[in-house]
Amino acid sequence: MLDLKERKRSIREKIWRLLEEKNIARFPRPVFGRIPNFIGAEKAAENLRKTPEWRKSKVIFANPDSPQKQVRFFALLDSKKLVMASPRIKEGFILLDPNFVPRREYSYAVTIRGAFKYGRLIEPERIEYIDMKVTGCVAVDLKGGRLGKGHGYSDLEWGILSEFGLVDDKTVTATTVHDIQVVDEIPMTDHDFPIDIIATPTRIIYTKTRYRKPKGVFWEEAINRLDEIPLLRKLCIQKGICR
């Protein structure tokens, strides 16, 4: 029987291969090793935008990957504050306030380069409570299971935000994916946060997940990333876990 890591790897490889073989994948290609961009990403974003959970949200946290660009654009267009992680969380988090971004620049502002130009790096202590966390996925299942690209940054983001009380059980977790990325089952661990809403180009899925949303950073797994992520080291020192 395949172990957990191998099962996850197998699902990722299958989805990446299908997206390429069926020509559903979109730039940047090939999608192997990435949160895959896909044909219909804009429609999936439109479907997420239709949900009452989106309309109620005042602060959206979104990943910086290509397939969620339209999600980030809609956040600014709908007058929501947008928080993005810098690549690999190396420089922490970036806040984009639509009140301080020229409307004609919204589309550029939600790219990584644009976010650094029109947004500002912000300490977690100064971030408002996050109503919805949108995350990019390689695969999801109907029970709320999710797979990223395997580097664990989304889970680390959740852990850090949780430590500061910025996300909790009430924070809506959502993703936009192609229908082909919805699979039968994804193995989940205690540090994997689940998905509440899956928006595809054709439907909106409420998972009614029974998986618990984790609380805090799982330090036994994060401790080897302190040199890579200064914010993580700072938090570790603040909590007295490391020096």
C-alpha positions in Angstrom: 0.0 0.0 0.0 1.3 3.4 -0.9 2.3 5.7 2.0 0.7 9.1 2.5 3.4 11.0 0.7 3.4 8.7 -2.3 -0.4 8.8 -2.5 -0.4 12.6 -2.6 2.4 12.6 -5.2 0.5 10.2 -7.4 -2.6 12.4 -7.4 -0.6 15.5 -8.2 1.2 13.8 -11.1 -2.1 12.5 -12.5 -3.8 15.9 -12.4 -0.8 17.7 -13.9 -0.6 15.1 -16.7 -4.3 15.2 -17.5 -4.3 19.0 -17.7 -1.5 18.9 -20.2 -2.7 16.0 -22.2 -6.2 17.4 -22.6 -4.8 20.9 -23.3 -6.7 22.4 -20.4 -3.5 23.8 -19.0 -2.7 27.4 -19.7 0.4 29.6 -19.3 2.7 29.2 -17.5 3.3 25.7 -18.9 4.2 23.0 -18.3 2.1 22.9 -15.2 4.1 20.2 -13.5 5.3 21.4 -10.1 2.9 24.4 -10.1 -0.5 25.4 -8.9 -1.9 24.8 -12.4 -3.4 27.6 -14.5 -6.4 26.4 -16.5 -8.8 27.3 -19.2 -11.9 28.6 -17.4 -10.1 30.1 -14.5 -12.0 33.4 -14.9 -15.4 31.7 -15.0 -14.5 29.8 -11.8 -13.6 33.1 -10.2 -16.9 34.5 -11.3 -18.7 31.6 -9.7 -16.9 32.1 -6.4 -17.8 35.8 -6.6 -21.5 34.8 -6.8 -21.5 33.2 -3.3 -23.0 35.0 -0.3 -19.8 34.1 1.6 -17.8 36.2 -0.9 -20.2 39.1 -0.8 -20.1 39.2 3.0 -16.3 39.1 3.2 -14.5 42.4 3.8 -10.9 41.0 3.9 -9.8 38.3 1.5 -6.5 36.4 1.7 -5.5 35.0 -1.7 -2.5 33.1 -3.0 -0.4 34.8 -5.7 -0.6 32.1 -8.4 -1.8 32.7 -12.0 -5.1 30.8 -11.9 -6.4 32.9 -9.0 -5.5 36.3 -10.6 -9.1 37.0 -11.4 -10.2 36.2 -7.9 -7.7 38.8 -6.6 -8.9 41.3 -9.3 -12.5 40.8 -8.1 -11.5 41.4 -4.5 -10.2 44.9 -5.4 -13.1 45.5 -7.8 -15.6 44.7 -5.0 -13.9 47.0 -2.6 -12.4 44.3 -0.4 -9.0 44.5 1.3 -6.7 41.9 -0.3 -3.9 40.2 1.6 -1.4 38.2 -0.4 1.6 36.2 0.7 4.9 37.2 -0.9 6.5 34.3 -2.8 7.4 31.5 -0.4 6.4 33.9 2.4 10.0 35.1 2.3 9.0 38.7 2.8 5.8 38.0 4.8 2.4 39.4 3.7 1.3 42.2 1.4 -1.8 44.3 1.8 -3.6 45.8 -1.2 -6.3 48.4 -0.2 -8.5 49.3 -3.2 -8.8 52.8 -1.9 -5.1 53.3 -2.6 -4.8 51.5 -5.9 -5.8 53.3 -9.1 -8.8 51.5 -10.6 -7.1 51.2 -14.0 -4.2 49.4 -12.3 -6.2 46.7 -10.5 -5.3 44.0 -13.0 -1.6 44.8 -12.7 -1.7 45.4 -8.9 -2.8 41.8 -8.3 0.3 40.3 -10.0 3.3 39.7 -7.8 5.2 42.7 -9.2 2.2 44.9 -9.1 1.5 43.9 -5.5 4.9 45.1 -4.4 4.3 48.3 -6.3 0.8 49.2 -5.2 0.6 47.2 -1.9 2.7 47.4 1.2 4.4 44.8 3.3 2.4 44.5 6.5 3.1 42.9 9.9 0.5 40.3 10.9 -0.3 42.3 14.0 -1.7 45.0 11.7 -3.8 42.7 9.5 -7.5 42.7 10.0 -9.4 39.5 10.6 -9.6 37.4 7.4 -13.1 36.5 6.3 -12.1 34.3 3.4 -8.8 32.5 2.6 -8.6 31.6 -1.1 -5.9 29.0 -1.9 -4.6 27.5 -5.1 -4.9 23.7 -5.4 -3.6 21.0 -7.6 -6.5 18.7 -6.6 -9.6 18.8 -4.2 -12.2 16.4 -3.2 -15.9 16.8 -2.3 -15.2 16.3 1.4 -13.0 19.4 1.6 -9.6 17.6 1.1 -7.0 19.6 -0.8 -3.6 19.2 -2.3 -1.2 22.0 -3.1 2.0 21.6 -5.0 3.7 19.8 -2.1 5.8 22.6 -0.5 3.5 23.2 2.4 3.3 27.0 2.1 -0.5 27.3 2.2 -0.5 25.3 5.5 2.3 27.5 6.9 0.4 30.6 5.9 -2.7 29.3 7.7 -0.6 28.4 10.8 1.0 31.8 11.0 -2.3 33.6 10.5 -3.9 31.4 13.1 -1.2 32.2 15.6 -2.1 35.8 15.3 -5.9 35.1 15.5 -6.5 36.2 11.9 -8.1 33.0 10.8 -10.1 30.4 12.7 -13.0 28.0 12.3 -15.2 30.8 11.0 -12.9 31.8 8.2 -14.3 30.5 4.9 -11.7 28.5 2.9 -12.2 28.5 -0.8 -10.5 27.5 -4.1 -11.0 27.8 -7.8 -10.1 24.8 -9.9 -11.0 23.1 -13.2 -13.6 20.3 -12.9 -11.0 17.8 -13.8 -9.1 18.7 -10.6 -12.0 17.4 -8.4 -11.0 13.9 -7.5 -12.5 11.0 -5.4 -10.4 11.3 -2.3 -7.4 13.1 -0.9 -5.6 11.9 2.2 -5.5 14.6 4.8 -3.2 15.1 7.9 -3.7 17.2 11.0 -1.8 20.2 9.6 -3.7 20.3 6.3 -6.5 22.9 6.4 -9.6 21.9 4.4 -11.7 23.7 1.8 -15.3 24.9 2.4 -16.1 26.1 -1.1 -14.9 24.8 -4.5 -15.6 27.0 -7.5 -15.1 25.5 -10.9 -16.0 26.9 -14.3 -19.3 24.9 -14.2 -20.4 24.7 -10.6 -20.1 25.9 -7.0 -19.5 23.1 -4.5 -20.1 23.4 -0.7 -18.1 20.6 0.8 -19.6 20.8 4.3 -16.3 19.5 5.4 -15.9 17.5 8.6 -12.2 18.1 8.7 -11.1 20.4 11.5 -9.2 23.6 10.6 -5.9 23.4 12.4 -4.8 25.9 15.0 -1.4 27.4 15.0 1.9 26.4 13.5 3.0 22.7 13.6 6.5 23.6 14.9 7.9 20.1 14.6 7.5 20.4 10.8 8.2 24.1 10.5 11.3 24.4 12.6 13.6 23.6 9.6 12.2 26.6 7.7 13.2 29.4 10.1 16.1 30.5 7.9 13.9 30.5 4.8 11.0 32.5 6.3 12.1 35.4 8.7 8.5 35.9 9.8 8.4 32.3 11.0 11.6 32.8 13.0 10.3 35.9 14.6 7.2 34.1 15.6 9.2 31.2 17.0 11.3 33.5 19.1 8.2 35.4 20.3 6.7 32.2 21.5 9.9 31.1 23.2 10.2 28.0 21.1 13.6 29.0 19.7 16.3 31.7 20.1 
